[in-house]
Amino acid sequence: MVDYLPTKNASETIETLSRKLERSRILNDLKECETLEDFKELTKKYEALCDEDKTN
């Protein structure tokens, strides 16, 4: 059985698509904010995700 590793080009494409998807998700979350409190809660959510990323 042959193992296939992604090529550099495929890896870059995956990374680019992942980044675009994440930005789109963040934009959708921001568009749902109707109040300053909504924005503050969203900020807490993303701060927690970023903190989690730092520990992994």
N, CA, C and O of each residue as an XYZ file, in Angstrom:
224
protein
N       0.844     -1.182      0.000
C       0.000      0.000      0.000
C       0.887      1.242      0.000
O       1.857      1.323      0.753
N       0.555      2.176     -0.824
C       1.326      3.410     -0.948
C       0.663      4.500     -0.122
O      -0.537      4.738     -0.251
N       1.439      5.160      0.724
C       0.923      6.290      1.492
C       1.110      7.558      0.679
O       2.180      7.799      0.122
N       0.085      8.345      0.618
C       0.163      9.592     -0.130
C       0.219     10.765      0.830
O      -0.660     10.925      1.677
N       1.242     11.575      0.699
C       1.365     12.788      1.480
C       0.936     13.956      0.612
O       1.222     13.990     -0.585
N       0.254     14.905      1.215
C      -0.149     16.067      0.413
C       1.076     16.807     -0.118
O       2.078     16.953      0.583
N       0.987     17.257     -1.324
C       2.075     18.049     -1.885
C       2.037     19.431     -1.256
O       1.063     19.801     -0.600
N       3.092     20.179     -1.461
C       3.141     21.537     -0.915
C       1.976     22.350     -1.465
O       1.347     23.112     -0.730
N       1.690     22.194     -2.738
C       0.597     22.940     -3.350
C      -0.740     22.556     -2.720
O      -1.562     23.425     -2.429
N      -0.958     21.258     -2.508
C      -2.206     20.808     -1.890
C      -2.305     21.319     -0.460
O      -3.379     21.730     -0.020
N      -1.200     21.298      0.265
C      -1.186     21.793      1.640
C      -1.517     23.277      1.690
O      -2.281     23.723      2.545
N      -0.945     24.026      0.780
C      -1.222     25.466      0.733
C      -2.687     25.719      0.394
O      -3.304     26.627      0.951
N      -3.246     24.927     -0.510
C      -4.648     25.070     -0.883
C      -5.547     24.772      0.315
O      -6.505     25.500      0.575
N      -5.237     23.711      1.034
C      -6.020     23.359      2.219
C      -5.940     24.468      3.256
O      -6.952     24.847      3.845
N      -4.735     24.989      3.479
C      -4.553     26.066      4.451
C      -5.323     27.319      4.030
O      -5.961     27.959      4.866
N      -5.270     27.669      2.764
C      -5.986     28.840      2.260
C      -7.493     28.674      2.423
O      -8.176     29.587      2.884
N      -8.004     27.513      2.046
C      -9.444     27.266      2.178
C      -9.872     27.273      3.642
O     -10.942     27.781      3.977
N      -9.050     26.716      4.500
C      -9.348     26.703      5.930
C      -9.411     28.121      6.491
O     -10.306     28.450      7.269
N      -8.460     28.949      6.094
C      -8.426     30.339      6.544
C      -9.667     31.095      6.068
O     -10.270     31.848      6.834
N     -10.046     30.895      4.807
C     -11.226     31.560      4.257
C     -12.495     31.117      4.977
O     -13.368     31.934      5.268
N     -12.593     29.833      5.258
C     -13.756     29.312      5.963
C     -13.848     29.900      7.366
O     -14.932     30.282      7.808
N     -12.726     29.973      8.068
C     -12.710     30.533      9.410
C     -13.103     32.008      9.402
O     -13.879     32.446     10.251
N     -12.575     32.777      8.449
C     -12.943     34.199      8.356
C     -14.421     34.352      8.069
O     -15.074     35.235      8.627
N     -14.952     33.516      7.218
C     -16.371     33.563      6.891
C     -17.216     33.263      8.130
O     -18.234     33.912      8.369
N     -16.789     32.289      8.902
C     -17.512     31.936     10.130
C     -17.491     33.092     11.129
O     -18.509     33.397     11.752
N     -16.335     33.733     11.281
C     -16.221     34.874     12.193
C     -17.115     36.012     11.721
O     -17.811     36.628     12.528
N     -17.103     36.295     10.423
C     -17.943     37.359      9.880
C     -19.420     37.070     10.150
O     -20.167     37.970     10.535
N     -19.837     35.841      9.953
C     -21.227     35.485     10.223
C     -21.568     35.676     11.695
O     -22.652     36.159     12.024
N     -20.650     35.300     12.582
C     -20.867     35.520     14.015
C     -20.990     37.006     14.324
O     -21.851     37.405     15.107
N     -20.137     37.828     13.716
C     -20.197     39.273     13.952
C     -21.501     39.874     13.446
O     -22.070     40.758     14.087
N     -21.973     39.401     12.308
C     -23.220     39.915     11.742
C     -24.422     39.612     12.632
O     -25.427     40.322     12.591
N     -24.315     38.554     13.434
C     -25.411     38.188     14.329
C     -25.443     39.034     15.600
O     -26.432     39.018     16.333
N     -24.372     39.767     15.861
C     -24.340     40.628     17.046
C     -25.303     41.789     16.848
O     -25.237     42.519     15.859
N     -26.201     41.937     17.819
C     -27.159     43.044     17.744
C     -26.901     44.083     18.823
O     -27.321     45.234     18.702
N     -26.215     43.677     19.866
C     -25.944     44.586     20.978
C     -24.473     44.525     21.343
O     -23.737     43.642     20.903
N     -24.070     45.474     22.148
C     -22.699     45.470     22.656
C     -22.469     44.232     23.512
O     -21.373     43.671     23.512
N     -23.484     43.807     24.233
C     -23.373     42.598     25.056
C     -23.132     41.369     24.179
O     -22.329     40.505     24.534
N     -23.822     41.282     23.034
C     -23.589     40.183     22.090
C     -22.126     40.177     21.641
O     -21.484     39.128     21.577
N     -21.617     41.365     21.333
C     -20.226     41.496     20.883
C     -19.259     41.072     21.987
O     -18.270     40.389     21.720
N     -19.540     41.475     23.221
C     -18.680     41.107     24.346
C     -18.667     39.590     24.544
O     -17.615     39.007     24.804
N     -19.822     38.957     24.422
C     -19.894     37.500     24.553
C     -19.126     36.804     23.428
O     -18.442     35.807     23.657
N     -19.246     37.333     22.228
C     -18.523     36.768     21.099
C     -17.012     36.917     21.291
O     -16.241     36.013     20.969
N     -16.610     38.056     21.813
C     -15.192     38.289     22.108
C     -14.688     37.260     23.116
O     -13.601     36.707     22.947
N     -15.468     37.003     24.159
C     -15.087     36.000     25.155
C     -14.948     34.619     24.506
O     -14.024     33.867     24.815
N     -15.870     34.303     23.612
C     -15.830     33.007     22.923
C     -14.523     32.852     22.152
O     -13.849     31.828     22.260
N     -14.168     33.881     21.371
C     -12.960     33.782     20.556
C     -11.690     33.873     21.392
O     -10.673     33.279     21.032
N     -11.731     34.608     22.502
C     -10.583     34.633     23.400
C     -10.341     33.253     23.986
O      -9.195     32.816     24.092
N     -11.417     32.556     24.369
C     -11.284     31.210     24.922
C     -10.723     30.257     23.871
O      -9.872     29.423     24.180
N     -11.194     30.376     22.631
C     -10.677     29.523     21.556
C      -9.187     29.789     21.321
O      -8.407     28.856     21.129
N      -8.802     31.056     21.338
C      -7.388     31.404     21.133
C      -6.529     30.895     22.287
O      -5.422     30.403     22.070
N      -7.039     31.013     23.514
C      -6.303     30.510     24.675
C      -6.126     28.991     24.573
O      -5.069     28.455     24.903
N      -7.177     28.309     24.110
C      -7.114     26.862     23.939
C      -6.080     26.502     22.877
O      -5.334     25.536     23.036
N      -6.035     27.279     21.790
C      -5.060     27.031     20.736
C      -3.629     27.167     21.255
O      -2.739     26.434     20.824
N      -3.411     28.088     22.165
C      -2.063     28.312     22.703
C      -1.591     27.132     23.532
O      -0.390     26.872     23.602
N      -2.512     26.410     24.162
C      -2.129     25.294     25.023
C      -1.970     23.998     24.236
O      -1.398     23.032     24.742
N      -2.464     23.969     23.015
C      -2.359     22.748     22.189
C      -1.151     22.776     21.302
O      -0.917     21.831     20.549
